Amino acid sequence: MKKLVFVLAIFSVLTLNAQNFQITFSGTGASTTVNTVKVENLNTGTSLTLNGSDILRLTIATAVNSPKDNQSSELRIYPNPMTDYTTLEISPPLAGNAVIVVSEITGKSVYKIQSYLGNLKHYYLLTGLKNGIYVVNIKSNGYQLSGKLVSNGNSNGAIRIEKINSITQSVDIKKLETESKGSLATVDMFYTAGNRLKFTGISGNYSTVITDIPVSDKTINFNFVACTDGDNNNYPVLEIGAQVWMAENLKTTKYKDGSTVIPLKIDNTEWSNLITPGYCWYNNNEATYKTTYGALYNWYTVSTGNLCPTGWHVPKDPEWTTLTDYLGGISIAGGKLKETGITHWNDPNADATNETGYTALPGGYRGSSGTFSYIASGAIFWSATENDVTTSWGRDMGYGNSYVNRNFFNKNLGLSVRCLKDL
């Protein structure tokens, strides 16, 4: 008993110094109502979705007073202390089968799973712990990782450890607190000071993206703007400087009037000889590529002036330059535009921060011969500005650097399109 009291005394000084920021949401423009908000931490890959009327409470860790807690840098546990959930971030030094064990401070094992851990970063969600102090151990051939965990939860003890994903984590976390009848719900999110959050506010058919690094209580105000194509697809939008851009690639199969169909071209020979409008899906596989990457259009489709939603247009070459200049120049603008991580981009997706919320994706292209290339390696976009009879200007970004390259492309290539709001 004396030994247990001594150990508990040691744990009592392992306190997490933290402060809370409260984030609320409002809407302007085409709608003043915010239905839901998706919050993504662009540094950690974690995310949650809450009602637009809820309060997001960010628990900001500032320091941990535990210099001798023996927690390995290859195992991170957050939030710690936990209430309803915590994340186990595991970076194993060796690939192989491993056992993850959660034990009480007395050494009694309360939960155990076996999992294969490749030599990359893995995320597990741990829920269901009662109030108390625990030790998390990861054991495998050649190494052992351990960390201490304090739980303030009131669980019934139905413990679960679920693998979220390697590299990217996406969790819809339930509402953790409702004060009293008629009051706003508060949703907690663990947050490290300096991390950049991406907020996507949704109101009916409208969706707006804002990125921010919170440093205090604040209200995120979404300016909702209509962006609906000829197929009635609705797109999220975002502001970068004085410009308003689509935050996804265009995927319409009709011009903006909604009645005129853009010709779908599948055959390679027909595509290579095309001097009239046409579009396709990467590898001619709509089911796999449409939702994430959008469609690939030749320049003859762009040149009609009717491709983008009403009130929007394919950006001209100088308008692309305005964007990259605002972001600090072509050598660094790509990193600020590319989606983070390697879920869609090839490793290393160099310098990607997505601090604009633009979320550029590597949709590849269709070549002059009709063959498809460059998926996961490059994002290539048309401009509406011709270079000469056979080529037009565009922009491309790659996985290996942070550049936005200004190049001209043959008009019969199939490239992605991002639309820009008319002034």
C-alpha positions in Angstrom: 0.0 0.0 0.0 2.8 2.4 0.8 4.4 1.7 -2.5 1.1 2.5 -4.3 0.7 5.7 -2.4 4.2 6.8 -3.3 3.6 6.0 -7.0 0.3 8.0 -7.0 2.1 10.9 -5.4 4.6 10.9 -8.3 1.7 10.9 -10.8 0.0 13.7 -9.1 2.7 16.1 -10.2 2.4 15.1 -13.9 -0.1 17.9 -14.7 -0.8 19.3 -18.0 -0.7 23.1 -18.0 -3.4 24.2 -20.4 -5.8 27.0 -21.4 -9.0 26.9 -23.3 -10.0 29.0 -26.4 -13.7 29.1 -27.3 -14.5 29.4 -31.0 -18.0 30.3 -32.2 -19.4 30.5 -35.7 -21.5 32.9 -37.8 -22.6 33.4 -41.4 -23.0 36.2 -43.8 -23.6 36.6 -47.6 -26.0 34.2 -49.2 -26.9 32.7 -45.8 -26.6 33.8 -42.1 -27.2 30.3 -40.8 -24.3 27.9 -40.2 -25.6 24.3 -40.2 -22.4 22.3 -39.6 -18.7 23.0 -39.3 -15.9 20.6 -40.1 -12.7 21.4 -38.2 -9.4 19.9 -39.5 -6.0 20.3 -37.8 -3.6 20.7 -40.8 -0.6 19.9 -38.6 -1.8 16.6 -37.0 -4.5 15.4 -39.5 -7.1 15.2 -36.8 -10.7 16.4 -37.5 -14.1 16.7 -36.1 -17.6 17.9 -37.2 -20.0 19.9 -35.0 -23.2 21.9 -35.3 -22.8 25.5 -36.4 -24.5 26.6 -33.2 -22.0 24.7 -31.0 -19.0 26.2 -29.3 -15.6 24.6 -30.2 -13.5 24.6 -27.1 -9.8 24.2 -27.9 -7.7 22.8 -25.1 -4.3 24.3 -25.7 -1.3 22.4 -24.1 1.5 24.8 -23.2 3.8 22.6 -21.1 4.0 19.2 -19.4 5.6 19.2 -16.0 6.9 15.6 -16.4 10.6 15.6 -17.3 11.1 12.1 -15.9 7.9 10.4 -17.1 10.0 8.1 -19.4 7.5 8.5 -22.2 9.2 7.7 -25.5 9.2 10.3 -28.3 8.0 7.5 -30.5 4.8 7.3 -28.5 2.6 10.4 -28.1 -0.7 10.3 -26.1 -3.0 13.3 -26.5 -5.1 14.8 -24.9 -3.5 13.8 -21.6 -5.3 14.0 -19.2 -8.2 12.6 -21.3 -12.0 12.6 -20.7 -13.9 10.7 -23.3 -11.0 9.8 -25.7 -7.3 10.1 -26.4 -5.1 9.5 -29.4 -2.2 7.1 -29.4 0.3 8.4 -32.0 2.9 5.6 -32.6 6.1 5.9 -34.7 7.6 2.4 -34.4 11.4 2.2 -35.0 10.9 -1.2 -36.6 8.1 -2.8 -38.7 6.4 -5.8 -37.3 3.6 -7.3 -35.2 3.1 -5.4 -31.9 0.9 -5.7 -28.8 -0.7 -2.6 -27.4 -1.5 -3.0 -23.7 -3.3 -0.6 -21.4 -2.7 -1.3 -17.7 -3.8 0.2 -14.4 -1.1 1.8 -12.2 -1.1 -1.4 -10.1 0.1 -3.3 -13.2 -3.3 -5.0 -13.9 -3.9 -5.2 -17.7 -7.4 -3.8 -18.7 -7.1 -3.9 -22.5 -4.9 -5.5 -25.0 -4.8 -5.7 -28.8 -2.3 -7.0 -31.4 -1.7 -5.1 -34.6 0.9 -4.9 -37.4 2.8 -1.6 -37.2 4.6 -0.6 -40.4 7.6 1.7 -40.2 5.6 4.9 -40.4 3.2 6.9 -38.2 0.1 5.2 -36.9 -2.9 6.6 -35.0 -5.2 4.7 -32.6 -8.3 6.1 -30.7 -8.6 4.9 -27.1 -12.0 5.3 -25.4 -13.8 4.0 -22.4 -11.3 4.4 -19.6 -12.6 5.0 -16.1 -11.2 7.8 -13.9 -7.7 6.8 -12.9 -4.0 6.5 -13.9 -2.9 4.1 -16.6 0.2 3.0 -18.4 0.2 2.4 -22.2 2.8 -0.1 -23.5 3.6 -1.1 -27.1 5.7 -4.3 -27.2 7.3 -5.8 -30.3 10.5 -7.7 -31.2 13.3 -5.3 -30.9 11.6 -2.4 -29.0 9.2 -1.4 -26.3 7.4 2.0 -25.9 5.5 3.2 -22.9 3.7 6.3 -21.7 1.6 7.4 -18.8 -2.0 8.4 -19.1 -4.4 10.2 -16.7 -8.2 9.7 -17.3 -10.8 12.0 -15.9 -13.6 10.0 -17.6 -16.8 8.6 -16.2 -17.0 5.6 -18.5 -18.7 2.4 -17.7 -15.4 0.7 -18.5 -16.2 -0.5 -22.1 -12.7 0.1 -23.3 -11.8 0.1 -27.0 -8.7 0.8 -29.1 -9.5 1.4 -32.7 -7.0 2.1 -35.5 -7.9 5.3 -37.2 -5.4 5.4 -40.0 -1.8 5.7 -40.8 -0.6 9.2 -41.5 -4.1 10.8 -41.6 -6.6 10.8 -38.7 -10.3 11.7 -39.1 -12.6 11.4 -36.1 -16.1 12.7 -35.6 -16.0 13.4 -31.9 -19.3 13.4 -30.0 -20.5 16.4 -28.1 -18.9 16.3 -24.7 -20.8 18.8 -22.8 -24.3 20.3 -22.7 -24.7 22.9 -20.0 -28.5 23.1 -19.5 -31.7 23.1 -21.5 -31.6 25.8 -24.2 -27.9 26.4 -23.9 -25.2 25.8 -26.5 -23.4 22.5 -26.7 -19.6 22.6 -26.2 -17.3 20.3 -28.2 -13.8 19.8 -27.0 -10.7 19.4 -29.3 -7.1 19.0 -28.1 -4.9 21.7 -29.7 -1.3 22.5 -29.7 -0.5 26.3 -29.8 0.6 27.4 -33.3 -1.3 24.6 -35.2 -3.3 25.8 -38.2 -7.0 24.8 -38.3 -9.1 24.5 -41.5 -12.8 25.4 -40.9 -15.4 24.4 -43.5 -18.7 26.0 -42.8 -21.8 24.5 -44.5 -25.2 26.1 -44.9 -27.6 24.2 -47.1 -26.0 24.3 -50.6 -23.3 26.8 -49.5 -19.9 25.9 -48.2 -17.0 28.2 -47.3 -13.4 27.4 -46.1 -11.4 29.5 -43.7 -8.0 28.7 -42.2 -6.8 30.2 -38.9 -4.2 29.8 -36.1 -6.3 30.6 -33.0 -4.6 32.6 -30.3 -7.7 33.6 -28.2 -11.5 33.3 -28.1 -13.0 34.4 -31.5 -15.8 34.0 -33.9 -15.2 32.5 -37.3 -17.4 34.2 -39.8 -18.2 32.3 -43.1 -19.1 34.4 -46.1 -21.4 32.1 -48.0 -21.2 32.4 -51.8 -23.2 30.5 -54.4 -21.1 28.1 -56.5 -23.3 25.6 -58.4 -22.3 24.1 -61.8 -24.5 22.9 -64.7 -24.9 19.5 -63.0 -26.1 21.1 -59.8 -22.9 20.2 -57.9 -22.2 22.6 -55.1 -18.6 23.6 -54.3 -16.9 25.0 -51.2 -15.3 28.4 -51.8 -12.5 30.4 -50.1 -11.0 33.8 -50.1 -7.3 34.3 -50.9 -6.5 38.0 -50.8 -9.0 39.8 -53.0 -9.9 36.7 -55.0 -12.6 34.1 -54.3 -11.7 30.6 -55.5 -13.4 27.2 -55.7 -11.9 24.9 -53.0 -12.4 21.8 -55.1 -11.7 20.8 -58.7 -14.5 21.2 -61.2 -16.5 18.0 -62.0 -19.4 19.2 -64.2 -20.5 17.2 -67.3 -22.6 20.1 -68.5 -22.1 23.8 -69.3 -23.4 26.4 -66.9 -26.8 26.6 -68.6 -27.5 23.0 -67.3 -28.9 21.8 -70.6 -25.8 21.5 -72.9 -23.8 18.4 -72.3 -20.0 18.4 -72.7 -18.9 15.5 -74.9 -17.4 12.6 -73.0 -14.4 11.2 -74.8 -13.1 7.8 -73.9 -11.3 6.4 -76.9 -7.6 7.4 -77.1 -7.5 8.0 -80.8 -10.6 10.2 -80.7 -9.1 12.2 -77.8 -5.8 12.7 -79.6 -7.5 14.1 -82.7 -9.9 16.3 -80.9 -10.1 20.0 -81.7 -13.5 20.6 -80.2 -14.7 20.5 -76.5 -14.4 17.2 -74.6 -13.8 15.9 -71.1 -13.0 12.6 -69.3 -12.3 11.1 -65.9 -8.8 9.9 -65.0 -8.3 6.4 -66.5 -11.9 6.7 -67.7 -13.0 5.7 -64.2 -15.7 8.0 -62.9 -16.4 6.0 -59.8 -12.9 6.1 -58.5 -11.7 9.6 -59.4 -14.7 12.0 -59.8 -15.4 12.9 -56.2 -11.8 13.5 -55.2 -10.1 14.9 -58.3 -12.9 16.1 -60.5 -12.9 15.9 -64.3 -10.2 16.5 -66.9 -11.1 19.0 -69.7 -9.4 19.9 -72.9 -8.7 23.6 -73.6 -11.5 23.8 -76.2 -14.0 23.2 -73.4 -12.3 26.0 -71.4 -12.4 28.4 -74.3 -16.2 28.3 -74.6 -16.4 30.5 -71.6 -19.4 28.5 -70.3 -17.7 25.8 -68.3 -17.7 27.4 -64.8 -20.8 28.1 -62.7 -22.7 31.3 -63.4 -20.8 34.2 -61.8 -17.5 32.3 -62.1 -14.8 31.8 -64.8 -11.7 29.9 -65.6 -8.9 32.2 -64.3 -6.8 34.0 -66.9 -3.0 33.8 -66.8 -2.6 37.2 -65.0 -5.1 36.1 -62.4 -3.0 33.0 -61.6 0.0 35.4 -61.2 -2.0 37.6 -58.8 -2.6 34.5 -56.7 1.0 33.3 -56.6 2.3 36.9 -56.0 0.0 37.2 -53.1 1.3 34.0 -51.6 4.9 35.1 -51.8 6.0 34.0 -55.3 6.0 30.9 -57.4 8.8 29.2 -55.4 6.7 28.9 -52.2 3.1 29.3 -53.3 2.6 25.7 -54.1 3.3 24.6 -50.5 0.6 27.0 -49.3 -1.9 25.6 -51.9 -1.3 21.8 -51.7 -3.2 19.5 -49.5 -1.1 18.3 -46.6 0.0 14.7 -46.0 0.4 11.8 -48.4 -3.1 10.4 -48.5 -3.4 11.7 -52.1 0.0 13.1 -52.8 3.1 11.0 -53.3 5.7 11.1 -50.6 7.2 13.5 -49.6 4.7 16.1 -50.7 7.4 18.7 -50.0 6.6 21.8 -48.0 2.8 21.3 -48.1 1.0 23.4 -45.5 -2.4 24.1 -47.2 -2.4 27.3 -45.2 -4.8 28.9 -47.7 -7.3 26.0 -47.5 -7.1 25.7 -51.3 -6.3 21.9 -51.0 -4.7 21.4 -54.4 -4.9 17.7 -55.3 -2.7 15.7 -57.8 -5.4 14.8 -60.3 -2.8 14.0 -63.1 -3.6 14.7 -66.8 -4.6 13.1 -70.1 -1.9 13.3 -72.7 -2.1 14.2 -76.4 -2.1 10.5 -77.3 -5.0 9.9 -74.9 -3.0 8.1 -72.2 -3.3 9.1 -68.5 -0.3 10.0 -66.3 0.9 11.9 -63.2 -1.9 10.9 -60.8 -0.7 11.5 -57.2 2.3 13.3 -58.6 1.0 16.6 -59.9 -1.8 19.1 -59.9 -2.2 20.7 -63.3 -4.7 23.5 -64.0 -5.8 25.4 -67.1 -5.8 29.1 -67.5 -8.1 30.8 -70.0 -5.2 32.5 -71.8 -3.9 31.2 -75.1 -0.2 31.1 -75.8 -0.4 30.3 -79.5 -2.5 28.4 -81.9 -1.8 25.0 -80.4 -1.0 25.8 -76.7 -2.5 27.6 -73.7 -1.0 28.8 -70.4 -1.6 26.9 -67.2 -0.1 26.2 -63.8 1.3 23.0 -62.3 2.4 21.8 -58.8 4.4 18.7 -58.0 5.0 16.4 -54.9 8.7 17.1 -54.7 8.8 20.9 -54.1 6.7 24.0 -53.3 6.7 25.6 -56.7 3.7 26.7 -58.8 5.2 26.5 -62.3 3.9 28.6 -65.2 3.9 26.5 -68.3 2.0 26.3 -71.6 0.3 23.0 -72.5 -1.1 21.6 -75.7 -4.8 22.4 -76.1 -5.8 18.8 -76.5 -4.5 17.8 -73.1 -6.9 16.9 -70.3 -6.2 19.1 -67.3 -8.0 20.0 -64.0 -10.0 23.3 -63.6 -10.5 25.6 -60.6 -12.9 28.4 -61.2 -12.5 32.0 -59.9 -15.4 34.2 -58.9 -16.2 37.1 -61.2 -15.4 40.6 -59.8 
